[in-house]
Amino acid sequence: MAENKKRKIESEGRVFNLEWTSKYLFAVVKTKMMCLVCRDVISVPKEYNLRRHFEGNHPDLTKLDASEKSLKAESLRFTFYWLAVDESTDCADTAQLLVFIRGIDDNFNISEELAGMHSMKGRTTGKEICNEIVDCITTKLSSDFKNLVGMCTEGAPAMSCDVCCCFHCKLLNYIRTRKLKHRLFKSFLEEAGAEYGDVVYHTDVRWLSRAKVLKRFVGLKEEITSFLKTDPQKRFSELNDSSWNEDLCFLCDITSHLNELNIRLQGKGALIFEFLVAINGFKAKLRLFKSQLLKGILVHFPTCSQHISQERHLATGSKYAQQIELLIKEFNDRLSLSCEEKLQLKIVENLFSIDPEEAPSHLQMEVINLQASSLLKRKHEESNLQDFYKCLHQEKFKNVVTLAKQMFSLFGSTYICEQTFSVLNFNKNKQRSSLADGHLEDILKISSSSLVPDYDALVANKICNISH
C-alpha cells in the first residue's frame, strides 16, 4: 500500500510554482522545496503545505506586502552579500540613511536592491548608524551577518578644492543669483555672438559638475571680463592675473579627466573587475601626465595648450607635475588593495594564468585540477566570468566557486546610493517637505528595484467599486 501511495504522489506530476517564492518564501534548492527563512524542507509540492508552514511558523511575515516578500525572498537566497551604505540630509534637515544590498545566489544570479531607508532624527555617529544597519538586516530582511562579505561606504574625506575653483564658483553664482544681472549677462552674450548663451550654475552636491562649469567658464572668460567692467562696484582682479588663469586652465583639464573616470565608475550590476580596470588605467594616465608635464608636453591638457604660451609650457608643466604627484598619492592612499585582496581578485579573474603556489593552500589542489582541463580553459576564454563559474561543479571546486561568489558580490562603488539620493531630493523638495518617510522609502524602492511586480496578484486583491 505504501508503495502504491508513493507511486501515486509521483505520478501526479506536481511541480513547484515560481509564485510560491514571493508568497510563502519557498524555493527549490537541490531538487528540494526549502523554506528560505528556517531551511525546513517540504516533501510534497502542494500550495496548502507551503501556506500552512508559512502562516504557522512565520506569522510575523504574513503581514508583509508583495514587494517586501519579494525582497526578503531575494536576500534569503543569497549565498553571500555585500552592503553599500551612505547618508545624506534632505530639505527638512533629516538625515536619511540608505542601505543597499548586493547578493549572489547558488546560480550566480546577482541582485542589487534597496534594503531600507532609515530616517535619523537625532545624532548620526558611527554607533547610531551601525544600530540602524543591524536593525535593517535583522528586522526588515530577517537575515543575519553570517554571509556578509563586507561593506562599502562613502567615508573618505573629500579631495581638497583649489582656491581657483572656489573663486570661479563664487563669480558664477554672483551672476546667476542676481536676476537682473543674469538677464543683462545673457543679452550681452547674445550681442557679442559668444560660443555659449549662458554660464552653468554650480552645485556643491555633485562636485564633478565643476568640470562642465569650468569648461563653460573658460570658453566665456573674455565675455565675462568685459561684462564685469560695467559694474565698477564689483572687482575681480584675479581675472587679469596670468598665474591664476594658468591654474584655471589646468583645473579645467584635470577635472575633465576625473569626470571621465567618474562616468566609467557608474552603472548598476557591474563587477569589481571592471572598476579596477578603470582605476588602474587612470593611475597609469596620471603617471604619464606627470612624465610629460616635466618635459613641458601639454598634449593631454588641451585648455592649457590653447591658452598658455609655448615659452611657458616647461615652467607650468613642472609646477603642475607636482599637483599630479599629489593626486597620485591621493589615489594610492584611498584606492589601494591589500596583497591578500589583490591575490583573491587575480585568482578569480585569471584562474588559468596564476601559479598554483601563489594560491592559498585550500585552493591549490582545485586550481591545479582546473588548469589541467583544456575544456574548462576553453570555456574560460569563450564565456564571461559569471557563466564560467556557473558551469563549474559545485562540489569538486567548492573553494574556488565560493571565492568567486564572494568577489562577484562586491559593490564597486556607492554610485547606486548617490543615484538614489538624486531621486530622493527630486521627490522630497521644498514643495513636498512633509512627505512621510514610509512613502518616501516606497518611492525609492520602486525607482531603484529590478524586481518585477506581480500585477495579476495586485489586481486580484483589489475590490472594484462599480458606480450605479
N, C-alpha and C positions, 0 to 999 in steps of 0.2 A: 504493500500500500504506500509506504513511504517513497519507494522508488517511482511509483506511478505519479504521486503528487509532485515530486521533484521534476519529473519529465513534463508534467502539465504546466508548471510555472515557466520552465524554459521554453516550452512550445508557444506560450502566449506572445513571445516576441516583444516584450516591453523594453522600451529604450528610455534613456534619460532625456528629459525635456530641458532645453537650454534656459527656458524661462524660470525654472526652479532655482537657478543660481541667484537671481536677483530677488525672488520671492522668499526663499527659505534658506539662502546661504549654503547651498549644497553644490558640489562639483564632482566630476568624475576624476579620480586620482588612481592611476594604475588599474583601470577597469573596475574600480570600486566606487560606490557613491559615498562620499565622505562629507561630514559637516565641517565647514571651514572654521567654525568657532571652537567646537570641543573635540574635533577629529574623530567622532564616532562614525562607524560605518553602518549603513542601512543595506541589507541584503536584497530586498525586493524593491525595484524602482516603481513604486506607486506614490502618487501625489499625496494620498491620505497619510502614508507612513512619514513622509517628509514634513508635512504640515503638523502632524501630531508631535513629532520630535521638536520642531522649531518652536511651537507655541508652548509645549510643556517644559522644555529645558531652557529656553531663552525668551521668556515672556517680555523682558525689557526691550528686546529688539523688535518686537511686533509693532511698536509704536512708530518706528521709523518709516519715512515715506520711501517711494520707489528709488529716487535718486540717492538717498543716503544708504539704502540697502545695496545699491549697485556699487557705490564707492567702497563700502565696507567689504563686499564680496571681492572686489579687486585687490584691496590691501591684504586681505586674509590669504589670498592665493600667492602672495609674494614670497619667493624663496629668500630674497634679500631686498633691502630697500635703503634709500638714501633720502635725507631731508634737506630742503632748501628753506631757510628762514630769513625773513627781513622785516623791518619795522619802519613805519613812516607815519607822520602826523597829518590828519585830514584837516579840512577847513574849520571844523569845530574844535580843533586842538585836542582831539582824541588820538592817542597812539594806537594804530592798527597793526597788529602782528599777523603776518601771513605765514602759514606753514604749508609747504608743498611736499608731496611725497612722490618719489620716483622708484618704482619697483620692477622686478623681473620675476616671472613665474617659471615653472619647470619646462615650458615650451619656448622659453626665451622671448616671450612677448613682453615688451616694455611699456609701462603706462606712467604718465605724469598727471597728477590730479591735485587740486587744492584740498588738502586735508581739513583745513579750518581757518577761519579768521577770528582773532581774539581782540576785542576792544579793551585796551588797558587804560582805565580811568585814573589810576594813581601813578606810582613810580614805575620806571622801566629799566630797573637794574638787571644784572645777569640772573639773579635769583628769581625775580618775578617772571622773566622771560622763560627761564628753564621750567618753572612750575607750569606755565601755560602750555609749553610744548609737551610735557609729560601728560597733562590733562587731555590734550588733543589726541595723542596716540592711544592712551589707555581708555578714554571715555568715548570719544567720537568714533574711533576705528576699532575699538575692542581688541587692540593688538598689544604687543609687548616690544621690548627692545632687543630681543634675542637675535633677530636677523638684521638689526641696524648695522650698516657698514660705516656710516659717518654722516656728517652734516656740513652743509655749505652755507656760509653766512656772508653778509656784507659788512665785515667787521674791520677792514683795513682803513686807516685814515686816508682822507682824500689827498691826491697829489697837490703839491703847493702850486698856487696860481701866480703867474708872473704879474708884476706891477703894471706892465704894459697892457695886459689883458684886462685888469681891473679898471684902468683908466678908460680904455676904449669902450667898455661896457657902460661906464658912468656917462660917457659922452653920448652914446647912442640912446640910452634911457632918458637923458636930458632932452633930446629931440623928440622922442616918441611919446613921452608922458605929458608934454605940453601940446594941447590940441591945436592951438593957433600956430605955434611953431612948427608942428608936424605938417599942417596943411600948406604953410608957406614953403617948407622944405621940399615937399613933393612937387609943388608948382615950379620951384626953382630948378629941380632936376629935369622936369619936362621941357622947360625953356632952354636949358643947357644941352639937351639931347644926350643925357647921360646913359651909360650902359644899363643901369638898373633904375627902376622907378621909385624905389624906397629902400630903407635900411631894414635889416632883420632885427626883431625885438629879442633881446637876450633874456634867458630864463636861468635861474640858479639851480633848478631841479635837475635839468639834464645838461651837465657841464660840457659834454661833447658837442652840443649845439653851437658852441663857440666857434667850431671850425667853419660853419656856414656864415656865422655872424662876422668873423674876421675876414673871410674872403670877400663878402659884400662890402665891408668897411674899406678894405684896401682898394677895391675897384672904384669906390666913390670918394676916396680921401681928398682929391683935389677939389671936388664939388663941395664937400663938407667944409673944407678950409675956407673956401670962398664965401659960403653961406654964413659961416660963423663971424665973418668980418662985419656983417650987417648988425651984429649985436655987440656993441662996444663994452657992455657991462659984463659979458662973459668971456673970459680969456682962457684959451687952451694952448699955452706956449709949447707943449710937448709936440704939437703937430709940425712945428718948424725945427725940431731937434733931430739932426741926422742920425745920431746914435739910437734914439727912441724909434725912429722909423725903420732902422735896420732890425731892431728887436721885434717890431711888429711884423715884418716880413717873415722872419724866422718862425715866429709863433704861429703865423698863418699856415706855413708849410708843415710844421711838425704836428699841429693839431689835426691837419688834414690826414696825415699818415695814421695818427691814433684813431681817427674816426673810421678809417678803412678797417683797422683791426677790430674795432668795436662792432662793426657790422658783421664781420666774419664770426664773431663770438655770439651772435644772436641766433635764435631758432629753437624750436621745441623738438625734443626727442633725439638730438644729436648725441653721438658717443664722445667720450672724453678724448679719444684719439684724434678726432677732428679738431678739437680746440687746441690740443698740444701742437699739432702741425702749424696752426695759425700763430700761436705764441712763439714757438721756436723759430718760425720763419721771420717773425717781426724782430726777434732778438738778433738774428743774423743781419737783417736790414740795418739795425742800429749800429752794429759793428762796421758795416760797410759805410754808413753815413759818416761815422767818426773818422775812418781812414781817409775818405775822400775830402772831408772838410779840412783836415790838417794839411792837405795839398792844395787847398783853395778851389776844389772842384764842387760846384753847386748844382750839378746836373739834376739831382733829385729834389732840389728846392727851387721850383720854378718862380715863385714870387720873389725870392732873394735874387735869382739870376736876372730877373726883369727890372728890379728897382734899385739894385746895388751896383755901383760902377765896377768895372773889371779890375781896376787897380786896388779895390778894397776887398776883393774876394779872399785873398790869402789871410788878411788880418781878421776879417769877420769869420772866416772858416775856422781859424784857430780858436776864436772866442766861443763859437757855438759847438765846437767839438767837445769842450768842457761840459756844456749842458747835455750833450748826448751821452757823455760818460756818466753823469748823474742819473740820467734816465735809464741807462743800462743797469746801474746799481739798484734803482727802484724796482725794476723788473726782476732782477735776480733775488732781491730780498722778499718780494711779495709772491712771486710765481715760481718758486723753486721746489723741486720734489726731493724727498729723501732717497738714498740709494736703494732702499727696500721697495719704495713705490715705483721708482724707475724700472727696477728688475721685474716687478709684477706686471707692469704695463708692457714691457718688452716681451715677456713670455706669452702674453695673450695675443699681442699684435703680430709678433714674428716667431711663432712657435717652432717653425722648421729651420730657422737660421741661428737659434740660440745654442750655445754649448751646454749639454746636459749638466756639466759640472757646475755651471753658474747657478742653476736652479736649486731651490731648497730641496732638502733630502726627500721630503714626502712627495715631491713632484718628479724626481729624476727618472724613476722607472717608467712612469707614464709618458714622459717626454721622449724617452728612447723608443718606446713602443710606437708612438705616433710618428716619429721621424723615420722609422723603418718601413712604414706603409707608403708606397708610391701612390696608391689610390687616394688615401687621405691627403697626401701632399698636393695632388692634382685638384682635389676638391677645395683645398685651402686657396689655391691660386685662382680658381674659376668662380668662386662664390664669395659673398661678403662674410664678415666675421660672424654675424649672428646665425646665418644659415649653416656655416661650417660647424660651429659648436653645437648647434641644434641636432646635427646629424650624428654626433659622436655618441658612443654607447655610454649611458649614464653611470653604469656600474664599473666598467673597465677603466674609464678615465674620470673617475669621480672627483678627484682632487683638482684636475685641470679644469673640468667643467665648473666646479664650484668657484675657482678663482676667476674664470671668465664671467660668471654671473655677477660676482662682486664688482668687477671692473665695469661691466655694462650698466650697472645700477647707479653709477656715479653721476651726479649733477656736474656739468662742466662749468656752469656759472649761475648767478642769481638773476639772469635775464628774465626768466619767467615771472619772478617777483616784481621786477621793475615794470614789465609789461602790464601786469595785473594792477599795480598801483596807478598806472595811467587810466585804466578803466575805472578804478575807484574814484579818482579825482574828477573824472568826467561825469560820473553819476552823482557823487556827493559834492555839490558845489554850494555857492552862496545862496542859490535859489532853492536848493534841496538839502539844506544843512541839518534838517530834523529827520532825515531818512533813518529808519530803525536799523540797528546793527544786524538783526536777523535777515531783513530784506536785502541789505547791502551784501551780506555774505552769499545769499542766494543768487544775486546778480553776478557776483564774481565767479561763483561756481559754474554758472551757465556759460559765461563768456570764456572761461579757461578750460572747461571739461571737453574731453574727447569721447565721453560716454554717449551712446545714442539712446534717447528716451524711448520707453515702450508706450507709444502713443495709443495703441489699442487698449492697453490696461488703464491708462489715464482717462480715456474717454468712457470706458465701461464703468468706472467708479463714479462718474458724474450723473446727476439726475437732471434730465431735461425738463424745464418748465415751459409747457406749451400754453401760450396765451389763448384765451377764449374769444 
